[in-house]
Amino acid sequence: FFQAEDGIRDIGVTGVQTCALPILLYGLRRELARLVSLALGFAFSAGRRRGAPDDERLAVAILLGTIPAAVAGLAFGDALDSDRLRTPFVVGAAVVAGALLLLAAESRGRRERPASSVGVVDGVVIGLAQALALLPGISRSGATISAGLFLGFRRDAAARLGFLIGIPAIAGAGALELRRVLVAGSDLGATSTALLVGVARSEEHTSESSHANISYA
């Protein structure tokens, strides 16, 4: 598993990205709709039309939070993808370190801040945590949620901010891996299946949520 053939591993990574993305887009559709509206209004009014302050701060936080992972991926992508970092020992140690980090964040974080209080510094810190997930064995969501908890956000707010900041990185990583699979001429069956599973899961979630009273802060 840890030293799989490149083609198999590329398909697996691409499948995970394409499966996760539609679920995230559905789950965060309200925030994303506001952000898209904000971006379009700002662009077509040449900056004269402004949005709600909370949405503006969130948009800036997402933009800044995307930069660390993008820079690290471009600069160290080949080194991070080497088999020397994908041994059972390295991956196992990273999993344990991530679990300990989350445990510390749970015990030390104040868990008082709502997502609407996000600022520039929060976006940078969560983005740096997201960049750590480029290391094999580090959970992207675990790292970003831990960072959010250390910053004092409530659990639900830390999770939502981590996922929002992660969407550009997940989409970009999926696109790059898909390009690599296409260039290598690998079979796209696994990727197509993962995409269908993601869409189906989104539809299932739509049906479930329509019969449940779920509130998000």
Disulfide bonds with the S-S distance in Angstrom:
none
